[in-house]
Amino acid sequence: MGIHIGKIIQKAIKLKGISVVEFAKKINYTRGNAYNIFNKQTIDTGLLVKINSIIGDNLFFNFITNEEMEAQVNKTDDMKKVKTALKQWDEFMQYVKAKEPEKKVVSSAMKGKSSKKPVKKIKR
């Protein structure tokens, strides 16, 4: 694995001007355990989420290639288009219903008429 998340975290907190002691307090770690994080190539995703909120960046993007990010953006754009189309369809259907109320079909039996045709008697 080419990404060393500990070094990325250490660089990020340095760029943000956060001291190691302050960083450790915010993640409820000791100063020594904070340095242990900097030496790790991988860490728990829950901890990375917490660190992201402290530094105000999303370090998960370090694990995504440009192609993967572009694909995700395209998926998001496609979903937005689908949602927009569904919303427009719903608005159109509401408009149609408002302009043309549902027609009620009344069966001939309900009108008092028999639905059976009269039987023709055959003469012998």
The first five atom37 places (N, CA, C, CB, O) and aatype in JSON, in Angstrom:
{
  "aatype": [12, 7, 9, 8, 9, 7, 11, 9, 9, 5, 11, 0, 9, 11, 10, 11, 7, 9, 15, 19, 19, 6, 13, 0, 11, 11, 9, 2, 18, 16, 1, 7, 2, 0, 18, 2, 9, 13, 2, 11, 5, 16, 9, 3, 16, 7, 10, 10, 19, 11, 9, 2, 15, 9, 9, 7, 3, 2, 10, 13, 13, 2, 13, 9, 16, 2, 6, 6, 12, 6, 0, 5, 19, 2, 11, 16, 3, 3, 12, 11, 11, 19, 11, 16, 0, 10, 11, 5, 17, 3, 6, 13, 12, 5, 18, 19, 11, 0, 11, 6, 14, 6, 11, 11, 19, 19, 15, 15, 0, 12, 11, 7, 11, 15, 15, 11, 11, 14, 19, 11, 11, 9, 11, 1],
  "atom_mask": [
    [1, 1, 1, 1, 1],
    [1, 1, 1, 0, 1],
    [1, 1, 1, 1, 1],
    [1, 1, 1, 1, 1],
    [1, 1, 1, 1, 1],
    [1, 1, 1, 0, 1],
    [1, 1, 1, 1, 1],
    [1, 1, 1, 1, 1],
    [1, 1, 1, 1, 1],
    [1, 1, 1, 1, 1],
    [1, 1, 1, 1, 1],
    [1, 1, 1, 1, 1],
    [1, 1, 1, 1, 1],
    [1, 1, 1, 1, 1],
    [1, 1, 1, 1, 1],
    [1, 1, 1, 1, 1],
    [1, 1, 1, 0, 1],
    [1, 1, 1, 1, 1],
    [1, 1, 1, 1, 1],
    [1, 1, 1, 1, 1],
    [1, 1, 1, 1, 1],
    [1, 1, 1, 1, 1],
    [1, 1, 1, 1, 1],
    [1, 1, 1, 1, 1],
    [1, 1, 1, 1, 1],
    [1, 1, 1, 1, 1],
    [1, 1, 1, 1, 1],
    [1, 1, 1, 1, 1],
    [1, 1, 1, 1, 1],
    [1, 1, 1, 1, 1],
    [1, 1, 1, 1, 1],
    [1, 1, 1, 0, 1],
    [1, 1, 1, 1, 1],
    [1, 1, 1, 1, 1],
    [1, 1, 1, 1, 1],
    [1, 1, 1, 1, 1],
    [1, 1, 1, 1, 1],
    [1, 1, 1, 1, 1],
    [1, 1, 1, 1, 1],
    [1, 1, 1, 1, 1],
    [1, 1, 1, 1, 1],
    [1, 1, 1, 1, 1],
    [1, 1, 1, 1, 1],
    [1, 1, 1, 1, 1],
    [1, 1, 1, 1, 1],
    [1, 1, 1, 0, 1],
    [1, 1, 1, 1, 1],
    [1, 1, 1, 1, 1],
    [1, 1, 1, 1, 1],
    [1, 1, 1, 1, 1],
    [1, 1, 1, 1, 1],
    [1, 1, 1, 1, 1],
    [1, 1, 1, 1, 1],
    [1, 1, 1, 1, 1],
    [1, 1, 1, 1, 1],
    [1, 1, 1, 0, 1],
    [1, 1, 1, 1, 1],
    [1, 1, 1, 1, 1],
    [1, 1, 1, 1, 1],
    [1, 1, 1, 1, 1],
    [1, 1, 1, 1, 1],
    [1, 1, 1, 1, 1],
    [1, 1, 1, 1, 1],
    [1, 1, 1, 1, 1],
    [1, 1, 1, 1, 1],
    [1, 1, 1, 1, 1],
    [1, 1, 1, 1, 1],
    [1, 1, 1, 1, 1],
    [1, 1, 1, 1, 1],
    [1, 1, 1, 1, 1],
    [1, 1, 1, 1, 1],
    [1, 1, 1, 1, 1],
    [1, 1, 1, 1, 1],
    [1, 1, 1, 1, 1],
    [1, 1, 1, 1, 1],
    [1, 1, 1, 1, 1],
    [1, 1, 1, 1, 1],
    [1, 1, 1, 1, 1],
    [1, 1, 1, 1, 1],
    [1, 1, 1, 1, 1],
    [1, 1, 1, 1, 1],
    [1, 1, 1, 1, 1],
    [1, 1, 1, 1, 1],
    [1, 1, 1, 1, 1],
    [1, 1, 1, 1, 1],
    [1, 1, 1, 1, 1],
    [1, 1, 1, 1, 1],
    [1, 1, 1, 1, 1],
    [1, 1, 1, 1, 1],
    [1, 1, 1, 1, 1],
    [1, 1, 1, 1, 1],
    [1, 1, 1, 1, 1],
    [1, 1, 1, 1, 1],
    [1, 1, 1, 1, 1],
    [1, 1, 1, 1, 1],
    [1, 1, 1, 1, 1],
    [1, 1, 1, 1, 1],
    [1, 1, 1, 1, 1],
    [1, 1, 1, 1, 1],
    [1, 1, 1, 1, 1],
    [1, 1, 1, 1, 1],
    [1, 1, 1, 1, 1],
    [1, 1, 1, 1, 1],
    [1, 1, 1, 1, 1],
    [1, 1, 1, 1, 1],
    [1, 1, 1, 1, 1],
    [1, 1, 1, 1, 1],
    [1, 1, 1, 1, 1],
    [1, 1, 1, 1, 1],
    [1, 1, 1, 1, 1],
    [1, 1, 1, 1, 1],
    [1, 1, 1, 0, 1],
    [1, 1, 1, 1, 1],
    [1, 1, 1, 1, 1],
    [1, 1, 1, 1, 1],
    [1, 1, 1, 1, 1],
    [1, 1, 1, 1, 1],
    [1, 1, 1, 1, 1],
    [1, 1, 1, 1, 1],
    [1, 1, 1, 1, 1],
    [1, 1, 1, 1, 1],
    [1, 1, 1, 1, 1],
    [1, 1, 1, 1, 1],
    [1, 1, 1, 1, 1]
  ],
  "atom_positions": [
    [[0.85, -1.18, 0.0], [0.0, 0.0, 0.0], [0.89, 1.23, 0.0], [-0.97, 0.01, 1.23], [1.79, 1.34, 0.83]],
    [[0.66, 2.16, -0.91], [1.51, 3.32, -1.06], [1.14, 4.5, -0.17], [0.0, 0.0, 0.0], [1.91, 5.45, -0.07]],
    [[-0.02, 4.45, 0.47], [-0.49, 5.58, 1.28], [-0.17, 5.29, 2.74], [-2.02, 5.82, 1.08], [-0.47, 4.22, 3.26]],
    [[0.45, 6.27, 3.39], [0.75, 6.16, 4.82], [-0.12, 7.19, 5.53], [2.29, 6.39, 5.12], [0.25, 8.36, 5.63]],
    [[-1.27, 6.77, 6.01], [-2.26, 7.69, 6.56], [-1.74, 8.44, 7.78], [-3.53, 6.94, 6.92], [-2.11, 9.59, 8.0]],
    [[-0.89, 7.8, 8.57], [-0.34, 8.47, 9.75], [0.44, 9.72, 9.4], [0.0, 0.0, 0.0], [0.3, 10.76, 10.04]],
    [[1.26, 9.61, 8.36], [2.04, 10.77, 7.9], [1.12, 11.85, 7.33], [3.08, 10.34, 6.84], [1.38, 13.04, 7.5]],
    [[0.06, 11.43, 6.65], [-0.89, 12.39, 6.08], [-1.6, 13.14, 7.21], [-1.94, 11.66, 5.18], [-1.78, 14.35, 7.13]],
    [[-1.99, 12.43, 8.26], [-2.65, 13.07, 9.41], [-1.69, 14.05, 10.08], [-3.13, 12.0, 10.44], [-2.08, 15.17, 10.4]],
    [[-0.45, 13.63, 10.3], [0.53, 14.48, 10.95], [0.74, 15.77, 10.14], [1.86, 13.74, 11.12], [0.8, 16.86, 10.71]],
    [[0.84, 15.63, 8.84], [1.01, 16.79, 7.96], [-0.22, 17.7, 8.02], [1.28, 16.34, 6.51], [-0.1, 18.92, 8.06]],
    [[-1.41, 17.08, 8.02], [-2.65, 17.86, 8.03], [-2.8, 18.68, 9.31], [-3.86, 16.94, 7.88], [-3.18, 19.85, 9.25]],
    [[-2.5, 18.08, 10.47], [-2.65, 18.85, 11.71], [-1.59, 19.95, 11.8], [-2.56, 17.92, 12.95], [-1.84, 21.02, 12.37]],
    [[-0.42, 19.69, 11.24], [0.64, 20.71, 11.21], [0.2, 21.89, 10.34], [1.98, 20.12, 10.69], [0.37, 23.04, 10.73]],
    [[-0.38, 21.58, 9.16], [-0.85, 22.64, 8.26], [-1.98, 23.47, 8.89], [-1.33, 22.03, 6.94], [-2.11, 24.66, 8.62]],
    [[-2.8, 22.82, 9.72], [-3.91, 23.51, 10.38], [-3.45, 24.28, 11.62], [-4.99, 22.5, 10.76], [-4.22, 25.02, 12.22]],
    [[-2.2, 24.1, 11.99], [-1.67, 24.8, 13.15], [-2.13, 24.21, 14.48], [0.0, 0.0, 0.0], [-2.18, 24.91, 15.49]],
    [[-2.47, 22.93, 14.47], [-2.93, 22.24, 15.68], [-1.72, 21.53, 16.29], [-4.1, 21.23, 15.38], [-1.03, 20.78, 15.6]],
    [[-1.48, 21.77, 17.57], [-0.37, 21.08, 18.24], [-0.73, 19.61, 18.47], [-0.02, 21.78, 19.59], [-1.9, 19.24, 18.45]],
    [[0.3, 18.79, 18.68], [0.08, 17.36, 18.93], [-0.72, 17.17, 20.22], [1.44, 16.61, 19.0], [-1.59, 16.31, 20.3]],
    [[-0.41, 17.98, 21.22], [-1.12, 17.88, 22.51], [-2.6, 18.23, 22.33], [-0.47, 18.83, 23.57], [-3.47, 17.53, 22.84]],
    [[-2.87, 19.3, 21.59], [-4.26, 19.71, 21.33], [-4.99, 18.64, 20.52], [-4.29, 21.07, 20.58], [-6.14, 18.31, 20.81]],
    [[-4.32, 18.11, 19.51], [-4.88, 17.05, 18.67], [-5.23, 15.83, 19.53], [-3.89, 16.66, 17.56], [-6.32, 15.27, 19.41]],
    [[-4.28, 15.42, 20.39], [-4.49, 14.26, 21.25], [-5.7, 14.45, 22.16], [-3.23, 13.99, 22.09], [-6.5, 13.53, 22.34]],
    [[-5.83, 15.64, 22.74], [-6.97, 15.92, 23.62], [-8.29, 15.82, 22.86], [-6.84, 17.32, 24.25], [-9.27, 15.27, 23.38]],
    [[-8.31, 16.34, 21.63], [-9.55, 16.34, 20.85], [-10.0, 14.94, 20.45], [-9.38, 17.19, 19.61], [-11.19, 14.71, 20.24]],
    [[-9.06, 14.0, 20.33], [-9.46, 12.64, 19.97], [-9.43, 11.71, 21.19], [-8.53, 12.09, 18.87], [-9.55, 10.49, 21.06]],
    [[-9.28, 12.31, 22.37], [-9.26, 11.57, 23.63], [-8.14, 10.52, 23.68], [-10.6, 10.89, 23.86], [-8.34, 9.4, 24.14]],
    [[-6.97, 10.9, 23.19], [-5.78, 10.06, 23.22], [-4.71, 10.77, 24.04], [-5.27, 9.75, 21.79], [-4.8, 11.98, 24.28]],
    [[-3.71, 10.03, 24.46], [-2.54, 10.65, 25.09], [-1.64, 11.17, 23.98], [-1.78, 9.63, 26.01], [-1.79, 10.81, 22.81]],
    [[-0.72, 12.03, 24.36], [0.23, 12.57, 23.39], [1.01, 11.42, 22.74], [1.19, 13.59, 24.08], [1.25, 11.43, 21.53]],
    [[1.41, 10.46, 23.53], [2.16, 9.31, 23.01], [1.36, 8.49, 22.01], [0.0, 0.0, 0.0], [1.88, 8.05, 20.99]],
    [[0.06, 8.3, 22.32], [-0.8, 7.55, 21.39], [-1.05, 8.33, 20.11], [-2.14, 7.2, 22.05], [-1.24, 7.74, 19.04]],
    [[-1.04, 9.66, 20.2], [-1.18, 10.48, 18.99], [0.02, 10.26, 18.09], [-1.32, 11.99, 19.35], [-0.12, 10.13, 16.87]],
    [[1.22, 10.21, 18.68], [2.41, 9.93, 17.88], [2.36, 8.52, 17.3], [3.68, 10.1, 18.73], [2.87, 8.28, 16.21]],
    [[1.75, 7.59, 18.01], [1.58, 6.23, 17.47], [0.73, 6.25, 16.2], [0.94, 5.3, 18.52], [0.99, 5.51, 15.26]],
    [[-0.29, 7.12, 16.19], [-1.14, 7.26, 14.99], [-0.27, 7.71, 13.81], [-2.31, 8.27, 15.24], [-0.41, 7.2, 12.7]],
    [[0.61, 8.67, 14.06], [1.46, 9.2, 12.98], [2.38, 8.12, 12.4], [2.3, 10.36, 13.5], [2.81, 8.23, 11.25]],
    [[2.67, 7.1, 13.18], [3.55, 6.02, 12.71], [2.8, 4.88, 12.03], [4.34, 5.48, 13.87], [3.43, 3.96, 11.5]],
    [[1.47, 4.93, 12.04], [0.69, 3.84, 11.45], [0.41, 4.09, 9.98], [-0.63, 3.66, 12.21], [0.1, 5.21, 9.56]],
    [[0.52, 3.03, 9.22], [0.2, 3.13, 7.79], [-1.32, 3.06, 7.58], [0.91, 2.0, 7.0], [-1.84, 3.62, 6.61]],
    [[-2.02, 2.37, 8.47], [-3.48, 2.27, 8.39], [-4.07, 2.55, 9.77], [-3.93, 0.85, 7.88], [-3.41, 2.35, 10.8]],
    [[-5.32, 3.04, 9.79], [-6.02, 3.25, 11.06], [-7.48, 2.88, 10.88], [-5.87, 4.73, 11.54], [-7.95, 2.68, 9.76]],
    [[-8.19, 2.79, 11.99], [-9.62, 2.51, 12.0], [-10.38, 3.64, 11.31], [-10.13, 2.32, 13.45], [-10.06, 4.81, 11.51]],
    [[-11.36, 3.28, 10.5], [-12.12, 4.31, 9.78], [-12.9, 5.22, 10.72], [-13.07, 3.66, 8.8], [-13.07, 6.41, 10.44]],
    [[-13.38, 4.68, 11.84], [-14.1, 5.51, 12.81], [-13.2, 6.6, 13.37], [0.0, 0.0, 0.0], [-13.63, 7.74, 13.57]],
    [[-11.94, 6.24, 13.64], [-10.98, 7.23, 14.12], [-10.68, 8.26, 13.03], [-9.67, 6.55, 14.58], [-10.55, 9.45, 13.32]],
    [[-10.58, 7.81, 11.8], [-10.32, 8.74, 10.7], [-11.48, 9.72, 10.53], [-10.08, 7.98, 9.39], [-11.26, 10.89, 10.22]],
    [[-12.7, 9.26, 10.71], [-13.86, 10.15, 10.65], [-13.75, 11.23, 11.73], [-15.18, 9.34, 10.81], [-13.99, 12.4, 11.48]],
    [[-13.38, 10.81, 12.94], [-13.22, 11.75, 14.05], [-12.11, 12.77, 13.74], [-12.89, 10.99, 15.37], [-12.28, 13.96, 13.98]],
    [[-11.0, 12.29, 13.22], [-9.89, 13.18, 12.86], [-10.31, 14.15, 11.76], [-8.67, 12.36, 12.39], [-9.95, 15.33, 11.8]],
    [[-11.06, 13.65, 10.79], [-11.57, 14.53, 9.72], [-12.36, 15.7, 10.3], [-12.45, 13.73, 8.75], [-12.2, 16.83, 9.86]],
    [[-13.21, 15.42, 11.29], [-14.03, 16.49, 11.87], [-13.17, 17.49, 12.64], [-15.1, 15.91, 12.8], [-13.51, 18.67, 12.71]],
    [[-12.07, 17.04, 13.2], [-11.18, 17.93, 13.94], [-10.4, 18.84, 13.0], [-10.22, 17.11, 14.82], [-10.27, 20.04, 13.25]],
    [[-9.87, 18.27, 11.93], [-9.04, 19.08, 11.04], [-9.85, 19.77, 9.94], [-7.98, 18.2, 10.4], [-9.34, 20.66, 9.26]],
    [[-11.12, 19.37, 9.78], [-11.97, 20.03, 8.79], [-11.68, 19.62, 7.36], [0.0, 0.0, 0.0], [-12.02, 20.35, 6.43]],
    [[-11.05, 18.48, 7.18], [-10.77, 17.95, 5.84], [-11.26, 16.52, 5.77], [-9.25, 18.04, 5.51], [-11.53, 15.89, 6.79]],
    [[-11.37, 16.0, 4.55], [-11.75, 14.61, 4.36], [-10.53, 13.84, 3.85], [-12.95, 14.48, 3.37], [-10.23, 13.85, 2.66]],
    [[-9.86, 13.18, 4.78], [-8.64, 12.44, 4.42], [-8.95, 11.15, 3.67], [-7.84, 12.14, 5.66], [-8.03, 10.5, 3.17]],
    [[-10.2, 10.75, 3.6], [-10.57, 9.56, 2.83], [-10.25, 9.75, 1.34], [-12.07, 9.23, 3.02], [-10.02, 8.79, 0.62]],
    [[-10.24, 11.01, 0.9], [-9.96, 11.27, -0.51], [-8.56, 10.83, -0.92], [-10.14, 12.74, -0.82], [-8.28, 10.66, -2.1]],
    [[-7.68, 10.64, 0.05], [-6.33, 10.16, -0.25], [-6.33, 8.73, -0.77], [-5.46, 10.25, 0.98], [-5.35, 8.28, -1.36]],
    [[-7.42, 8.02, -0.55], [-7.52, 6.62, -0.95], [-8.28, 6.44, -2.26], [-8.19, 5.82, 0.14], [-8.46, 5.31, -2.72]],
    [[-8.72, 7.52, -2.86], [-9.53, 7.44, -4.07], [-8.72, 7.95, -5.26], [-10.84, 8.25, -3.91], [-8.12, 9.02, -5.19]],
    [[-8.71, 7.19, -6.32], [-8.03, 7.64, -7.54], [-8.89, 8.68, -8.24], [-7.74, 6.44, -8.49], [-10.08, 8.81, -7.97]],
    [[-8.28, 9.42, -9.15], [-9.03, 10.43, -9.91], [-10.15, 9.79, -10.72], [-8.08, 11.2, -10.85], [-11.24, 10.35, -10.84]],
    [[-9.88, 8.6, -11.26], [-10.9, 7.9, -12.05], [-12.09, 7.5, -11.18], [-10.3, 6.65, -12.73], [-13.24, 7.61, -11.59]],
    [[-11.79, 7.02, -9.97], [-12.87, 6.64, -9.05], [-13.68, 7.86, -8.62], [-12.29, 5.94, -7.8], [-14.9, 7.8, -8.51]],
    [[-12.99, 8.97, -8.4], [-13.69, 10.18, -7.99], [-14.58, 10.69, -9.13], [-12.68, 11.27, -7.57], [-15.71, 11.12, -8.9]],
    [[-14.07, 10.65, -10.34], [-14.85, 11.08, -11.5], [-16.08, 10.19, -11.69], [-13.97, 11.07, -12.77], [-17.16, 10.68, -12.0]],
    [[-15.89, 8.89, -11.51], [-17.02, 7.96, -11.63], [-18.08, 8.27, -10.58], [-16.53, 6.49, -11.49], [-19.27, 8.22, -10.86]],
    [[-17.64, 8.58, -9.36], [-18.58, 8.91, -8.29], [-19.34, 10.19, -8.6], [-17.85, 9.04, -6.94], [-20.55, 10.28, -8.36]],
    [[-18.64, 11.17, -9.14], [-19.29, 12.43, -9.52], [-20.32, 12.17, -10.61], [-18.24, 13.47, -10.01], [-21.42, 12.72, -10.57]],
    [[-19.97, 11.33, -11.58], [-20.91, 11.0, -12.65], [-22.14, 10.29, -12.1], [-20.23, 10.13, -13.71], [-23.26, 10.57, -12.53]],
    [[-21.94, 9.36, -11.15], [-23.07, 8.67, -10.53], [-23.98, 9.66, -9.83], [-22.58, 7.6, -9.53], [-25.2, 9.59, -9.93]],
    [[-23.36, 10.59, -9.12], [-24.14, 11.6, -8.39], [-24.92, 12.46, -9.37], [-23.21, 12.48, -7.53], [-26.1, 12.75, -9.13]],
    [[-24.28, 12.88, -10.47], [-24.97, 13.68, -11.48], [-26.12, 12.9, -12.09], [-24.0, 14.13, -12.57], [-27.21, 13.45, -12.31]],
    [[-25.89, 11.6, -12.38], [-26.94, 10.77, -12.95], [-28.12, 10.65, -11.99], [-26.39, 9.38, -13.3], [-29.27, 10.72, -12.41]],
    [[-27.83, 10.48, -10.7], [-28.9, 10.36, -9.71], [-29.69, 11.68, -9.61], [-28.32, 9.98, -8.32], [-30.91, 11.66, -9.44]],
    [[-29.0, 12.79, -9.71], [-29.68, 14.09, -9.68], [-30.63, 14.21, -10.88], [-28.66, 15.25, -9.68], [-31.75, 14.72, -10.75]],
    [[-30.17, 13.75, -12.04], [-31.01, 13.8, -13.24], [-32.25, 12.92, -13.08], [-30.21, 13.36, -14.48], [-33.35, 13.31, -13.46]],
    [[-32.06, 11.73, -12.51], [-33.19, 10.82, -12.29], [-34.18, 11.44, -11.31], [-32.7, 9.45, -11.77], [-35.38, 11.41, -11.54]],
    [[-33.67, 12.0, -10.22], [-34.55, 12.64, -9.22], [-35.31, 13.8, -9.83], [-33.73, 13.12, -8.02], [-36.5, 13.98, -9.55]],
    [[-34.64, 14.6, -10.65], [-35.29, 15.72, -11.32], [-36.39, 15.23, -12.25], [-34.27, 16.56, -12.1], [-37.49, 15.8, -12.28]],
    [[-36.1, 14.19, -13.03], [-37.09, 13.63, -13.95], [-38.3, 13.08, -13.19], [-36.46, 12.53, -14.81], [-39.44, 13.29, -13.6]],
    [[-38.04, 12.39, -12.08], [-39.15, 11.84, -11.28], [-39.99, 12.97, -10.68], [-38.6, 10.94, -10.15], [-41.22, 12.86, -10.63]],
    [[-39.36, 14.01, -10.24], [-40.08, 15.15, -9.68], [-40.95, 15.81, -10.76], [-39.1, 16.18, -9.08], [-42.1, 16.15, -10.51]],
    [[-40.38, 15.98, -11.95], [-41.14, 16.58, -13.05], [-42.32, 15.69, -13.44], [-40.23, 16.81, -14.27], [-43.41, 16.19, -13.72]],
    [[-42.11, 14.37, -13.46], [-43.19, 13.44, -13.77], [-44.3, 13.55, -12.73], [-42.66, 12.0, -13.85], [-45.48, 13.59, -13.08]],
    [[-43.93, 13.6, -11.46], [-44.9, 13.71, -10.38], [-45.69, 15.01, -10.51], [-44.2, 13.65, -9.02], [-46.91, 15.01, -10.35]],
    [[-45.01, 16.11, -10.81], [-45.69, 17.4, -10.99], [-46.64, 17.34, -12.18], [-44.67, 18.53, -11.19], [-47.74, 17.89, -12.12]],
    [[-46.21, 16.69, -13.26], [-47.06, 16.55, -14.43], [-48.31, 15.74, -14.1], [-46.29, 15.88, -15.58], [-49.42, 16.12, -14.49]],
    [[-48.14, 14.63, -13.38], [-49.28, 13.79, -13.02], [-50.25, 14.55, -12.1], [-48.8, 12.5, -12.33], [-51.46, 14.41, -12.23]],
    [[-49.72, 15.34, -11.2], [-50.59, 16.14, -10.32], [-51.37, 17.16, -11.15], [-49.74, 16.87, -9.23], [-52.55, 17.41, -10.89]],
    [[-50.72, 17.75, -12.15], [-51.38, 18.7, -13.04], [-52.49, 18.02, -13.82], [-50.36, 19.34, -14.01], [-53.59, 18.56, -13.93]],
    [[-52.22, 16.85, -14.36], [-53.21, 16.1, -15.14], [-54.41, 15.76, -14.25], [-52.6, 14.81, -15.73], [-55.56, 15.93, -14.67]],
    [[-54.16, 15.29, -13.04], [-55.25, 14.93, -12.13], [-56.09, 16.14, -11.77], [-54.7, 14.29, -10.87], [-57.31, 16.03, -11.63]],
    [[-55.46, 17.29, -11.63], [-56.19, 18.5, -11.27], [-57.05, 18.98, -12.43], [-55.22, 19.6, -10.83], [-58.15, 19.5, -12.22]],
    [[-56.57, 18.82, -13.65], [-57.3, 19.29, -14.83], [-58.39, 18.33, -15.26], [-56.34, 19.52, -15.97], [-59.43, 18.76, -15.75]],
    [[-58.18, 17.05, -15.11], [-59.13, 16.06, -15.58], [-59.41, 15.07, -14.46], [-58.59, 15.33, -16.84], [-58.71, 14.07, -14.31]],
    [[-60.45, 15.35, -13.67], [-60.76, 14.44, -12.56], [-61.03, 13.03, -13.08], [-61.97, 14.94, -11.76], [-61.44, 12.83, -14.22]],
    [[-60.79, 12.07, -12.22], [-60.99, 10.67, -12.6], [-62.43, 10.44, -13.04], [-60.62, 9.73, -11.44], [-63.37, 10.91, -12.4]],
    [[-62.58, 9.72, -14.12], [-63.91, 9.37, -14.61], [-64.34, 8.11, -13.91], [-63.94, 9.2, -16.16], [-63.59, 7.14, -13.82]],
    [[-65.56, 8.13, -13.4], [-66.06, 6.95, -12.72], [-66.81, 6.09, -13.73], [-66.98, 7.34, -11.53], [-67.67, 6.56, -14.46]],
    [[-66.45, 4.84, -13.74], [-67.11, 3.89, -14.62], [-68.21, 3.22, -13.8], [-66.1, 2.85, -15.22], [-67.94, 2.59, -12.77]],
    [[-69.43, 3.35, -14.28], [-70.56, 2.74, -13.59], [-71.01, 1.55, -14.42], [-71.73, 3.77, -13.37], [-71.33, 1.68, -15.6]],
    [[-71.01, 0.41, -13.77], [-71.41, -0.79, -14.5], [-72.9, -0.75, -14.8], [-71.05, -2.06, -13.7], [-73.67, -0.06, -14.13]],
    [[-73.29, -1.49, -15.81], [-74.71, -1.52, -16.19], [-75.55, -2.13, -15.08], [-74.9, -2.31, -17.5], [-76.73, -1.79, -14.95]],
    [[-74.99, -3.01, -14.29], [-75.73, -3.62, -13.19], [-76.07, -2.56, -12.15], [-74.93, -4.77, -12.55], [-77.13, -2.6, -11.53]],
    [[-75.16, -1.62, -11.95], [-75.4, -0.57, -10.96], [-76.46, 0.41, -11.45], [-74.1, 0.18, -10.64], [-77.11, 1.08, -10.65]],
    [[-76.65, 0.5, -12.78], [-77.65, 1.38, -13.34], [-79.04, 0.74, -13.32], [-77.28, 1.77, -14.75], [-80.03, 1.36, -13.71]],
    [[-79.09, -0.5, -12.87], [-80.37, -1.18, -12.84], [-80.64, -2.0, -14.08], [0.0, 0.0, 0.0], [-81.73, -2.55, -14.23]],
    [[-79.7, -2.1, -14.95], [-79.87, -2.88, -16.16], [-79.17, -4.21, -15.97], [-79.31, -2.14, -17.4], [-78.16, -4.31, -15.27]],
    [[-79.71, -5.2, -16.59], [-79.1, -6.51, -16.53], [-78.01, -6.57, -17.58], [-80.15, -7.63, -16.75], [-78.17, -6.07, -18.69]],
    [[-76.91, -7.18, -17.22], [-75.83, -7.3, -18.18], [-76.04, -8.5, -19.1], [-74.49, -7.42, -17.46], [-75.3, -8.68, -20.06]],
    [[-77.07, -9.34, -18.8], [-77.34, -10.51, -19.63], [-78.2, -10.1, -20.81], [-78.03, -11.63, -18.82], [-79.11, -9.28, -20.68]],
    [[-77.91, -10.69, -21.94], [-78.74, -10.43, -23.12], [-79.96, -11.34, -23.04], [-77.93, -10.68, -24.45], [-79.87, -12.45, -22.51]],
    [[-81.09, -10.88, -23.55], [-82.28, -11.73, -23.5], [-82.05, -12.99, -24.33], [-83.54, -10.95, -24.01], [-81.41, -12.96, -25.39]],
    [[-82.59, -14.09, -23.81], [-82.44, -15.37, -24.49], [-83.54, -15.47, -25.54], [-82.5, -16.57, -23.47], [-84.71, -15.23, -25.26]],
    [[-83.15, -15.82, -26.72], [-84.08, -15.94, -27.82], [-84.63, -17.36, -27.8], [-83.41, -15.61, -29.18], [-83.88, -18.33, -27.8]],
    [[-85.97, -17.46, -27.79], [-86.58, -18.77, -27.76], [-86.59, -19.35, -29.15], [-87.99, -18.71, -27.17], [-86.87, -18.66, -30.13]],
    [[-86.3, -20.62, -29.22], [-86.27, -21.33, -30.49], [-87.59, -22.09, -30.63], [-85.04, -22.31, -30.59], [-87.99, -22.82, -29.72]],
    [[-88.24, -21.91, -31.76], [-89.52, -22.6, -32.02], [-89.21, -23.96, -32.59], [-90.44, -21.78, -32.99], [-88.3, -24.11, -33.4]],
    [[-90.01, -24.98, -32.15], [-89.84, -26.33, -32.65], [-90.98, -26.72, -33.5], [-89.68, -27.3, -31.54], [-91.01, -27.84, -34.02]]
  ]
}
